[in-house]
Amino acid sequence: MPVIYKTIEEYTLKRGKKSFWMCFNIPYNEIYAFKNTKNYDTHFDIDKKHTDNQAKEEFLNFMQENFPNVKLESVFDYWDSGWLIFPYLGSVAIDCDEGDEVYEMIDKRYSDENGAPKSANAVFWYIDLEVAQRLYKERKEAFELSFDLEPQS
């Protein structure tokens, strides 16, 4: 059965504020969080087969045990607006706010004392509303141009 997921930009626009998500795809996290492009072809090595499903299950169990009422939603990670089709990598958006109990527990579990990710297997990401608005607009324009559609205002 087909499932439709939001991009992290769409999720953030719906929330109307900064959003947070977990990505469990090792190449994606290596490239974008750790800036390690040496071992990867930036877009072609990012595939769902490189998602650490054990790390994802551990995260989901952690959330169920500690915050069973927090809404989690599957989302597509950020991709450059030139990519109109991209894989779902198993990422999960978390309904939390910076500084709240949920945020603090996740941040402590997955980030070091300097706020850097502890591991490429599970990275705690955020996106500001303003950035999501810009990225959503860029993706919409790229989509319209690729299909030679009239831009919508």
C-alpha positions as CSV (number, residue, x, y, z in Angstrom):
1,M,0.0,0.0,0.0
2,P,1.5,3.4,-1.0
3,V,2.3,5.8,1.8
4,I,2.8,9.6,1.4
5,Y,5.4,11.2,3.6
6,K,6.1,14.9,4.0
7,T,9.5,16.3,3.4
8,I,11.0,17.8,6.6
9,E,10.3,21.3,5.0
10,E,6.6,20.5,4.7
11,Y,6.4,19.1,8.2
12,T,8.1,22.3,9.5
13,L,5.7,24.5,7.6
14,K,2.7,22.6,9.0
15,R,4.1,23.0,12.5
16,G,4.9,26.7,12.0
17,K,8.1,26.6,13.9
18,K,11.6,25.0,14.2
19,S,11.4,21.2,13.8
20,F,13.5,18.3,14.9
21,W,14.1,14.9,13.4
22,M,16.3,11.8,13.6
23,C,18.1,10.4,10.6
24,F,19.5,6.9,10.7
25,N,21.1,6.8,7.3
26,I,24.9,6.5,7.7
27,P,26.0,8.0,4.4
28,Y,23.5,10.9,4.7
29,N,24.8,11.7,8.2
30,E,28.4,11.2,7.3
31,I,28.1,13.6,4.3
32,Y,25.9,16.3,5.9
33,A,26.7,16.1,9.6
34,F,30.3,15.1,9.6
35,K,31.2,16.6,6.2
36,N,32.8,13.4,5.2
37,T,32.5,13.2,1.4
38,K,35.7,11.3,0.8
39,N,34.1,7.9,1.0
40,Y,30.8,8.7,-0.7
41,D,29.4,9.8,-4.0
42,T,27.3,12.6,-2.4
43,H,23.9,11.5,-3.7
44,F,24.2,8.1,-5.1
45,D,25.5,6.4,-2.0
46,I,22.6,7.7,0.0
47,D,20.1,4.8,-0.1
48,K,17.7,3.2,2.3
49,K,19.9,0.0,2.3
50,H,22.4,2.1,4.4
51,T,19.9,3.0,7.1
52,D,20.8,1.6,10.5
53,N,17.4,0.0,11.3
54,Q,18.7,-1.2,14.7
55,A,19.5,2.4,15.7
56,K,16.1,3.4,14.5
57,E,14.4,0.7,16.6
58,E,16.4,1.7,19.6
59,F,15.3,5.3,19.2
60,L,11.6,4.2,18.8
61,N,11.9,2.0,21.9
62,F,13.5,4.9,23.8
63,M,10.7,7.2,22.8
64,Q,8.0,4.7,23.6
65,E,9.5,4.0,27.1
66,N,10.2,7.6,28.0
67,F,7.7,9.7,26.0
68,P,4.9,7.5,24.7
69,N,2.6,10.5,24.0
70,V,5.0,12.4,21.8
71,K,4.0,12.3,18.2
72,L,6.5,10.9,15.8
73,E,6.1,11.2,12.0
74,S,8.0,9.6,9.2
75,V,9.6,12.3,7.0
76,F,11.9,12.7,4.0
77,D,15.2,14.3,4.9
78,Y,16.3,17.6,3.3
79,W,17.5,17.2,-0.3
80,D,18.8,19.8,-2.7
81,S,15.9,21.3,-4.6
82,G,17.3,20.0,-7.9
83,W,16.4,16.4,-6.7
84,L,12.7,15.9,-7.3
85,I,12.8,12.2,-6.5
86,F,14.7,10.8,-3.6
87,P,14.5,7.8,-1.2
88,Y,12.9,7.6,2.1
89,L,15.7,6.9,4.6
90,G,13.7,6.0,7.6
91,S,13.8,9.4,9.3
92,V,11.4,10.4,12.0
93,A,10.2,13.9,13.0
94,I,9.7,14.5,16.7
95,D,7.0,16.8,18.1
96,C,9.2,18.6,20.5
97,D,10.5,22.1,21.1
98,E,14.1,23.3,21.8
99,G,14.8,23.1,25.5
100,D,11.8,21.0,26.5
101,E,12.2,17.7,28.3
102,V,11.9,15.6,25.1
103,Y,14.5,17.7,23.3
104,E,16.9,17.7,26.2
105,M,16.8,13.9,26.6
106,I,17.3,13.2,22.9
107,D,20.0,15.8,22.6
108,K,21.8,14.3,25.6
109,R,21.5,10.8,24.2
110,Y,22.6,11.5,20.6
111,S,24.9,14.6,20.9
112,D,28.2,15.2,22.7
113,E,28.9,18.0,25.1
114,N,29.6,20.4,22.2
115,G,26.3,19.6,20.4
116,A,28.0,17.5,17.7
117,P,26.5,14.1,16.8
118,K,28.0,11.1,18.7
119,S,27.6,8.7,15.8
120,A,26.6,8.7,12.1
121,N,24.2,5.9,12.9
122,A,21.7,8.3,14.5
123,V,21.8,12.1,14.2
124,F,19.4,14.6,15.8
125,W,18.7,17.3,13.2
126,Y,16.8,20.5,13.3
127,I,15.5,23.0,10.7
128,D,14.4,26.5,11.3
129,L,11.0,27.7,9.9
130,E,12.6,30.4,7.8
131,V,15.0,27.9,6.2
132,A,12.1,25.4,5.6
133,Q,10.1,28.2,3.9
134,R,12.9,29.0,1.6
135,L,13.7,25.4,0.8
136,Y,10.0,24.6,0.1
137,K,9.8,27.6,-2.3
138,E,12.9,26.5,-4.1
139,R,11.7,22.9,-4.5
140,K,8.3,24.1,-5.7
141,E,9.9,26.3,-8.3
142,A,12.3,23.5,-9.4
143,F,9.3,21.2,-9.7
144,E,7.3,23.7,-11.8
145,L,10.3,24.4,-14.1
146,S,11.0,20.7,-14.6
147,F,7.4,20.2,-15.9
148,D,7.3,23.6,-17.6
149,L,4.5,24.7,-15.4
150,E,3.6,28.3,-14.8
151,P,5.0,29.4,-11.4
152,Q,2.3,29.8,-8.8
153,S,2.3,32.9,-6.6
